[in-house]
Amino acid sequence: MRVSAAYLYPDFLAKRNNDNFNLKKSKEKKEKSFEDYLQYYNKKANKLALENKIMQ
């Protein structure tokens, strides 16, 4: 059974339509530093390298 989020959380639509809420969310996403991205991609590369070693 599918239930709308707006039904479960009455303030969901209000938050979703609120520009300040959306700006705050997008600002939080942009605050990731370059080092965070490097760490993320290094972890990803290491994981792929391990998978390739296992495959060989």
Contacts in CASP RR format, 6 or more apart in sequence:
PFRMAT RR
TARGET T0000
AUTHOR 0000-0000-0000
METHOD contacts of the structure
MODEL  1
MRVSAAYLYPDFLAKRNNDNFNLKKSKEKKEKSFEDYLQYYNKKANKLAL
ENKIMQ
5 12 0 8 1.000
6 12 0 8 1.000
6 13 0 8 1.000
15 21 0 8 1.000
16 22 0 8 1.000
END
